[in-house]
Amino acid sequence: MTRLLAVLSLVLGCGGDPPVAPWPPPALADRPLVGIFEGKFPCDGCERIKTALALYQDGRYALRQIRVAEEGIDDSEGRWATTHGARAWPEGPVVELRPDADGPPTLYLKVDENVLLLLDRDLNVRVGNAAHSFALSRTR
């Protein structure tokens, strides 16, 4: 019986995504949320990138990216604001993430209250593949 349970735990544990938890960061846990958005992005050199984004009402954000089938979790924080100007929808809202660390902003087209689409540097919507897109969907 013990052997069967060990085999089942291996089988059920394989192939799934690594957990995002503990996330959002405990230091930000008490802040009022706008929402948490999650998605799975295509990846060159790895299986996929599991992405989670927490937007807070005070203009802060937390981002976690997990490269599946590799060692490594990238966490970042910063400020976010809403702008406009995506090529696909010039008057549509764009969520701009400005990291606390040096680096360019990351931009998402806000399709509605539940969906964000990653934009490239030219403000075009990123296109994924048959298995994964560059979309984040609201989970909370």
PyMOL commands that place a pseudoatom at each C-alpha (Angstrom):
pseudoatom trace, name=CA, resn=MET, resi=1, chain=A, elem=C, hetatm=0, pos=[0.000, 0.000, 0.000]
pseudoatom trace, name=CA, resn=THR, resi=2, chain=A, elem=C, hetatm=0, pos=[2.829, 2.407, 0.867]
pseudoatom trace, name=CA, resn=ARG, resi=3, chain=A, elem=C, hetatm=0, pos=[4.446, 1.656, -2.472]
pseudoatom trace, name=CA, resn=LEU, resi=4, chain=A, elem=C, hetatm=0, pos=[1.174, 2.384, -4.309]
pseudoatom trace, name=CA, resn=LEU, resi=5, chain=A, elem=C, hetatm=0, pos=[0.812, 5.729, -2.514]
pseudoatom trace, name=CA, resn=ALA, resi=6, chain=A, elem=C, hetatm=0, pos=[4.401, 6.654, -3.420]
pseudoatom trace, name=CA, resn=VAL, resi=7, chain=A, elem=C, hetatm=0, pos=[3.787, 5.829, -7.089]
pseudoatom trace, name=CA, resn=LEU, resi=8, chain=A, elem=C, hetatm=0, pos=[0.504, 7.766, -7.121]
pseudoatom trace, name=CA, resn=SER, resi=9, chain=A, elem=C, hetatm=0, pos=[2.140, 10.813, -5.565]
pseudoatom trace, name=CA, resn=LEU, resi=10, chain=A, elem=C, hetatm=0, pos=[4.869, 10.727, -8.214]
pseudoatom trace, name=CA, resn=VAL, resi=11, chain=A, elem=C, hetatm=0, pos=[2.388, 10.347, -11.068]
pseudoatom trace, name=CA, resn=LEU, resi=12, chain=A, elem=C, hetatm=0, pos=[0.007, 13.011, -9.805]
pseudoatom trace, name=CA, resn=GLY, resi=13, chain=A, elem=C, hetatm=0, pos=[2.855, 15.394, -9.066]
pseudoatom trace, name=CA, resn=CYS, resi=14, chain=A, elem=C, hetatm=0, pos=[4.495, 15.105, -12.485]
pseudoatom trace, name=CA, resn=GLY, resi=15, chain=A, elem=C, hetatm=0, pos=[3.642, 17.308, -15.402]
pseudoatom trace, name=CA, resn=GLY, resi=16, chain=A, elem=C, hetatm=0, pos=[1.945, 19.998, -13.343]
pseudoatom trace, name=CA, resn=ASP, resi=17, chain=A, elem=C, hetatm=0, pos=[3.120, 23.544, -12.939]
pseudoatom trace, name=CA, resn=PRO, resi=18, chain=A, elem=C, hetatm=0, pos=[5.115, 24.499, -9.890]
pseudoatom trace, name=CA, resn=PRO, resi=19, chain=A, elem=C, hetatm=0, pos=[2.996, 26.358, -7.343]
pseudoatom trace, name=CA, resn=VAL, resi=20, chain=A, elem=C, hetatm=0, pos=[3.031, 30.140, -7.380]
pseudoatom trace, name=CA, resn=ALA, resi=21, chain=A, elem=C, hetatm=0, pos=[2.723, 30.214, -3.561]
pseudoatom trace, name=CA, resn=PRO, resi=22, chain=A, elem=C, hetatm=0, pos=[3.796, 31.778, -1.310]
pseudoatom trace, name=CA, resn=TRP, resi=23, chain=A, elem=C, hetatm=0, pos=[2.658, 34.680, -3.374]
pseudoatom trace, name=CA, resn=PRO, resi=24, chain=A, elem=C, hetatm=0, pos=[1.899, 37.613, -3.425]
pseudoatom trace, name=CA, resn=PRO, resi=25, chain=A, elem=C, hetatm=0, pos=[4.778, 38.586, -1.170]
pseudoatom trace, name=CA, resn=PRO, resi=26, chain=A, elem=C, hetatm=0, pos=[3.815, 38.666, 2.513]
pseudoatom trace, name=CA, resn=ALA, resi=27, chain=A, elem=C, hetatm=0, pos=[4.971, 42.294, 2.751]
pseudoatom trace, name=CA, resn=LEU, resi=28, chain=A, elem=C, hetatm=0, pos=[2.227, 43.257, 0.270]
pseudoatom trace, name=CA, resn=ALA, resi=29, chain=A, elem=C, hetatm=0, pos=[-0.473, 40.883, 1.532]
pseudoatom trace, name=CA, resn=ASP, resi=30, chain=A, elem=C, hetatm=0, pos=[-2.375, 43.520, 3.534]
pseudoatom trace, name=CA, resn=ARG, resi=31, chain=A, elem=C, hetatm=0, pos=[-2.671, 46.020, 0.675]
pseudoatom trace, name=CA, resn=PRO, resi=32, chain=A, elem=C, hetatm=0, pos=[-6.065, 46.337, -1.052]
pseudoatom trace, name=CA, resn=LEU, resi=33, chain=A, elem=C, hetatm=0, pos=[-5.992, 44.559, -4.408]
pseudoatom trace, name=CA, resn=VAL, resi=34, chain=A, elem=C, hetatm=0, pos=[-7.216, 45.669, -7.787]
pseudoatom trace, name=CA, resn=GLY, resi=35, chain=A, elem=C, hetatm=0, pos=[-6.764, 42.065, -8.906]
pseudoatom trace, name=CA, resn=ILE, resi=36, chain=A, elem=C, hetatm=0, pos=[-4.492, 39.092, -9.455]
pseudoatom trace, name=CA, resn=PHE, resi=37, chain=A, elem=C, hetatm=0, pos=[-3.954, 37.883, -13.017]
pseudoatom trace, name=CA, resn=GLU, resi=38, chain=A, elem=C, hetatm=0, pos=[-2.289, 34.646, -14.124]
pseudoatom trace, name=CA, resn=GLY, resi=39, chain=A, elem=C, hetatm=0, pos=[-1.267, 33.013, -17.388]
pseudoatom trace, name=CA, resn=LYS, resi=40, chain=A, elem=C, hetatm=0, pos=[1.188, 30.707, -19.119]
pseudoatom trace, name=CA, resn=PHE, resi=41, chain=A, elem=C, hetatm=0, pos=[3.492, 32.282, -21.688]
pseudoatom trace, name=CA, resn=PRO, resi=42, chain=A, elem=C, hetatm=0, pos=[5.477, 30.522, -24.419]
pseudoatom trace, name=CA, resn=CYS, resi=43, chain=A, elem=C, hetatm=0, pos=[9.185, 30.276, -23.701]
pseudoatom trace, name=CA, resn=ASP, resi=44, chain=A, elem=C, hetatm=0, pos=[12.307, 29.893, -25.806]
pseudoatom trace, name=CA, resn=GLY, resi=45, chain=A, elem=C, hetatm=0, pos=[14.498, 27.396, -24.025]
pseudoatom trace, name=CA, resn=CYS, resi=46, chain=A, elem=C, hetatm=0, pos=[11.997, 26.198, -21.434]
pseudoatom trace, name=CA, resn=GLU, resi=47, chain=A, elem=C, hetatm=0, pos=[8.616, 24.485, -21.335]
pseudoatom trace, name=CA, resn=ARG, resi=48, chain=A, elem=C, hetatm=0, pos=[6.590, 27.627, -20.521]
pseudoatom trace, name=CA, resn=ILE, resi=49, chain=A, elem=C, hetatm=0, pos=[6.612, 30.609, -18.191]
pseudoatom trace, name=CA, resn=LYS, resi=50, chain=A, elem=C, hetatm=0, pos=[3.934, 30.656, -15.518]
pseudoatom trace, name=CA, resn=THR, resi=51, chain=A, elem=C, hetatm=0, pos=[3.209, 34.315, -14.757]
pseudoatom trace, name=CA, resn=ALA, resi=52, chain=A, elem=C, hetatm=0, pos=[1.256, 35.893, -11.902]
pseudoatom trace, name=CA, resn=LEU, resi=53, chain=A, elem=C, hetatm=0, pos=[0.658, 39.635, -11.539]
pseudoatom trace, name=CA, resn=ALA, resi=54, chain=A, elem=C, hetatm=0, pos=[-0.882, 41.359, -8.503]
pseudoatom trace, name=CA, resn=LEU, resi=55, chain=A, elem=C, hetatm=0, pos=[-2.043, 44.950, -8.998]
pseudoatom trace, name=CA, resn=TYR, resi=56, chain=A, elem=C, hetatm=0, pos=[-2.656, 46.972, -5.827]
pseudoatom trace, name=CA, resn=GLN, resi=57, chain=A, elem=C, hetatm=0, pos=[-4.905, 49.994, -5.376]
pseudoatom trace, name=CA, resn=ASP, resi=58, chain=A, elem=C, hetatm=0, pos=[-2.005, 52.132, -4.144]
pseudoatom trace, name=CA, resn=GLY, resi=59, chain=A, elem=C, hetatm=0, pos=[-0.263, 51.866, -7.532]
pseudoatom trace, name=CA, resn=ARG, resi=60, chain=A, elem=C, hetatm=0, pos=[2.171, 49.078, -6.578]
pseudoatom trace, name=CA, resn=TYR, resi=61, chain=A, elem=C, hetatm=0, pos=[2.483, 45.696, -8.291]
pseudoatom trace, name=CA, resn=ALA, resi=62, chain=A, elem=C, hetatm=0, pos=[4.159, 42.341, -7.668]
pseudoatom trace, name=CA, resn=LEU, resi=63, chain=A, elem=C, hetatm=0, pos=[5.108, 40.014, -10.529]
pseudoatom trace, name=CA, resn=ARG, resi=64, chain=A, elem=C, hetatm=0, pos=[6.226, 36.381, -10.319]
pseudoatom trace, name=CA, resn=GLN, resi=65, chain=A, elem=C, hetatm=0, pos=[7.487, 34.404, -13.315]
pseudoatom trace, name=CA, resn=ILE, resi=66, chain=A, elem=C, hetatm=0, pos=[8.339, 30.720, -13.036]
pseudoatom trace, name=CA, resn=ARG, resi=67, chain=A, elem=C, hetatm=0, pos=[10.260, 29.039, -15.851]
pseudoatom trace, name=CA, resn=VAL, resi=68, chain=A, elem=C, hetatm=0, pos=[8.683, 25.570, -15.896]
pseudoatom trace, name=CA, resn=ALA, resi=69, chain=A, elem=C, hetatm=0, pos=[11.119, 22.634, -16.239]
pseudoatom trace, name=CA, resn=GLU, resi=70, chain=A, elem=C, hetatm=0, pos=[13.996, 24.878, -15.148]
pseudoatom trace, name=CA, resn=GLU, resi=71, chain=A, elem=C, hetatm=0, pos=[15.269, 26.095, -11.841]
pseudoatom trace, name=CA, resn=GLY, resi=72, chain=A, elem=C, hetatm=0, pos=[14.286, 29.659, -11.243]
pseudoatom trace, name=CA, resn=ILE, resi=73, chain=A, elem=C, hetatm=0, pos=[11.658, 32.057, -10.083]
pseudoatom trace, name=CA, resn=ASP, resi=74, chain=A, elem=C, hetatm=0, pos=[11.847, 35.719, -11.016]
pseudoatom trace, name=CA, resn=ASP, resi=75, chain=A, elem=C, hetatm=0, pos=[10.063, 38.098, -8.660]
pseudoatom trace, name=CA, resn=SER, resi=76, chain=A, elem=C, hetatm=0, pos=[9.812, 41.831, -9.212]
pseudoatom trace, name=CA, resn=GLU, resi=77, chain=A, elem=C, hetatm=0, pos=[7.906, 44.751, -7.771]
pseudoatom trace, name=CA, resn=GLY, resi=78, chain=A, elem=C, hetatm=0, pos=[7.296, 48.297, -8.814]
pseudoatom trace, name=CA, resn=ARG, resi=79, chain=A, elem=C, hetatm=0, pos=[4.672, 50.880, -9.679]
pseudoatom trace, name=CA, resn=TRP, resi=80, chain=A, elem=C, hetatm=0, pos=[1.911, 50.615, -12.250]
pseudoatom trace, name=CA, resn=ALA, resi=81, chain=A, elem=C, hetatm=0, pos=[-0.268, 53.137, -14.048]
pseudoatom trace, name=CA, resn=THR, resi=82, chain=A, elem=C, hetatm=0, pos=[-2.845, 53.145, -16.802]
pseudoatom trace, name=CA, resn=THR, resi=83, chain=A, elem=C, hetatm=0, pos=[-2.003, 54.831, -20.115]
pseudoatom trace, name=CA, resn=HIS, resi=84, chain=A, elem=C, hetatm=0, pos=[-3.253, 54.446, -23.712]
pseudoatom trace, name=CA, resn=GLY, resi=85, chain=A, elem=C, hetatm=0, pos=[-1.807, 53.784, -27.119]
pseudoatom trace, name=CA, resn=ALA, resi=86, chain=A, elem=C, hetatm=0, pos=[-1.758, 50.109, -28.123]
pseudoatom trace, name=CA, resn=ARG, resi=87, chain=A, elem=C, hetatm=0, pos=[-1.691, 49.744, -31.897]
pseudoatom trace, name=CA, resn=ALA, resi=88, chain=A, elem=C, hetatm=0, pos=[-4.601, 47.318, -31.935]
pseudoatom trace, name=CA, resn=TRP, resi=89, chain=A, elem=C, hetatm=0, pos=[-6.776, 49.688, -29.872]
pseudoatom trace, name=CA, resn=PRO, resi=90, chain=A, elem=C, hetatm=0, pos=[-5.268, 53.208, -29.555]
pseudoatom trace, name=CA, resn=GLU, resi=91, chain=A, elem=C, hetatm=0, pos=[-7.919, 54.479, -27.134]
pseudoatom trace, name=CA, resn=GLY, resi=92, chain=A, elem=C, hetatm=0, pos=[-7.873, 51.275, -25.052]
pseudoatom trace, name=CA, resn=PRO, resi=93, chain=A, elem=C, hetatm=0, pos=[-6.337, 51.236, -21.582]
pseudoatom trace, name=CA, resn=VAL, resi=94, chain=A, elem=C, hetatm=0, pos=[-2.744, 50.012, -21.272]
pseudoatom trace, name=CA, resn=VAL, resi=95, chain=A, elem=C, hetatm=0, pos=[-1.364, 48.869, -17.916]
pseudoatom trace, name=CA, resn=GLU, resi=96, chain=A, elem=C, hetatm=0, pos=[2.258, 49.996, -17.631]
pseudoatom trace, name=CA, resn=LEU, resi=97, chain=A, elem=C, hetatm=0, pos=[4.478, 48.199, -15.104]
pseudoatom trace, name=CA, resn=ARG, resi=98, chain=A, elem=C, hetatm=0, pos=[7.535, 50.210, -14.066]
pseudoatom trace, name=CA, resn=PRO, resi=99, chain=A, elem=C, hetatm=0, pos=[9.932, 48.011, -12.066]
pseudoatom trace, name=CA, resn=ASP, resi=100, chain=A, elem=C, hetatm=0, pos=[11.734, 49.301, -8.984]
pseudoatom trace, name=CA, resn=ALA, resi=101, chain=A, elem=C, hetatm=0, pos=[14.937, 47.833, -10.438]
pseudoatom trace, name=CA, resn=ASP, resi=102, chain=A, elem=C, hetatm=0, pos=[16.395, 49.297, -13.602]
pseudoatom trace, name=CA, resn=GLY, resi=103, chain=A, elem=C, hetatm=0, pos=[14.754, 48.107, -16.766]
pseudoatom trace, name=CA, resn=PRO, resi=104, chain=A, elem=C, hetatm=0, pos=[12.175, 48.987, -19.357]
pseudoatom trace, name=CA, resn=PRO, resi=105, chain=A, elem=C, hetatm=0, pos=[8.479, 49.045, -18.485]
pseudoatom trace, name=CA, resn=THR, resi=106, chain=A, elem=C, hetatm=0, pos=[6.250, 46.085, -19.323]
pseudoatom trace, name=CA, resn=LEU, resi=107, chain=A, elem=C, hetatm=0, pos=[2.958, 46.920, -21.053]
pseudoatom trace, name=CA, resn=TYR, resi=108, chain=A, elem=C, hetatm=0, pos=[-0.362, 45.048, -21.114]
pseudoatom trace, name=CA, resn=LEU, resi=109, chain=A, elem=C, hetatm=0, pos=[-3.473, 45.951, -23.085]
pseudoatom trace, name=CA, resn=LYS, resi=110, chain=A, elem=C, hetatm=0, pos=[-6.459, 45.795, -20.739]
pseudoatom trace, name=CA, resn=VAL, resi=111, chain=A, elem=C, hetatm=0, pos=[-9.117, 44.071, -22.854]
pseudoatom trace, name=CA, resn=ASP, resi=112, chain=A, elem=C, hetatm=0, pos=[-11.659, 44.171, -20.020]
pseudoatom trace, name=CA, resn=GLU, resi=113, chain=A, elem=C, hetatm=0, pos=[-11.674, 43.795, -16.223]
pseudoatom trace, name=CA, resn=ASN, resi=114, chain=A, elem=C, hetatm=0, pos=[-10.579, 40.161, -16.524]
pseudoatom trace, name=CA, resn=VAL, resi=115, chain=A, elem=C, hetatm=0, pos=[-8.003, 39.965, -19.355]
pseudoatom trace, name=CA, resn=LEU, resi=116, chain=A, elem=C, hetatm=0, pos=[-4.602, 41.598, -19.961]
pseudoatom trace, name=CA, resn=LEU, resi=117, chain=A, elem=C, hetatm=0, pos=[-2.622, 41.030, -23.192]
pseudoatom trace, name=CA, resn=LEU, resi=118, chain=A, elem=C, hetatm=0, pos=[1.158, 41.499, -23.218]
pseudoatom trace, name=CA, resn=LEU, resi=119, chain=A, elem=C, hetatm=0, pos=[2.388, 44.158, -25.667]
pseudoatom trace, name=CA, resn=ASP, resi=120, chain=A, elem=C, hetatm=0, pos=[5.766, 44.264, -27.395]
pseudoatom trace, name=CA, resn=ARG, resi=121, chain=A, elem=C, hetatm=0, pos=[7.999, 47.371, -27.509]
pseudoatom trace, name=CA, resn=ASP, resi=122, chain=A, elem=C, hetatm=0, pos=[6.114, 48.651, -30.570]
pseudoatom trace, name=CA, resn=LEU, resi=123, chain=A, elem=C, hetatm=0, pos=[2.793, 48.400, -28.669]
pseudoatom trace, name=CA, resn=ASN, resi=124, chain=A, elem=C, hetatm=0, pos=[1.605, 45.394, -30.692]
pseudoatom trace, name=CA, resn=VAL, resi=125, chain=A, elem=C, hetatm=0, pos=[-0.175, 42.505, -28.974]
pseudoatom trace, name=CA, resn=ARG, resi=126, chain=A, elem=C, hetatm=0, pos=[2.236, 39.573, -28.534]
pseudoatom trace, name=CA, resn=VAL, resi=127, chain=A, elem=C, hetatm=0, pos=[1.144, 36.388, -30.300]
pseudoatom trace, name=CA, resn=GLY, resi=128, chain=A, elem=C, hetatm=0, pos=[1.663, 33.037, -28.602]
pseudoatom trace, name=CA, resn=ASN, resi=129, chain=A, elem=C, hetatm=0, pos=[1.577, 29.524, -29.955]
pseudoatom trace, name=CA, resn=ALA, resi=130, chain=A, elem=C, hetatm=0, pos=[-0.955, 26.692, -30.063]
pseudoatom trace, name=CA, resn=ALA, resi=131, chain=A, elem=C, hetatm=0, pos=[-0.372, 25.814, -26.406]
pseudoatom trace, name=CA, resn=HIS, resi=132, chain=A, elem=C, hetatm=0, pos=[0.190, 29.164, -24.653]
pseudoatom trace, name=CA, resn=SER, resi=133, chain=A, elem=C, hetatm=0, pos=[-0.660, 32.796, -25.242]
pseudoatom trace, name=CA, resn=PHE, resi=134, chain=A, elem=C, hetatm=0, pos=[0.626, 36.044, -23.796]
pseudoatom trace, name=CA, resn=ALA, resi=135, chain=A, elem=C, hetatm=0, pos=[-2.640, 36.644, -21.931]
pseudoatom trace, name=CA, resn=LEU, resi=136, chain=A, elem=C, hetatm=0, pos=[-3.226, 37.040, -18.218]
pseudoatom trace, name=CA, resn=SER, resi=137, chain=A, elem=C, hetatm=0, pos=[-6.665, 36.227, -16.800]
pseudoatom trace, name=CA, resn=ARG, resi=138, chain=A, elem=C, hetatm=0, pos=[-8.061, 37.474, -13.502]
pseudoatom trace, name=CA, resn=THR, resi=139, chain=A, elem=C, hetatm=0, pos=[-7.999, 34.836, -10.770]
pseudoatom trace, name=CA, resn=ARG, resi=140, chain=A, elem=C, hetatm=0, pos=[-8.979, 37.171, -7.897]
for i in range(1, 140): cmd.bond("trace and resi %d" % i, "trace and resi %d" % (i + 1))
show_as sticks, trace
zoom trace
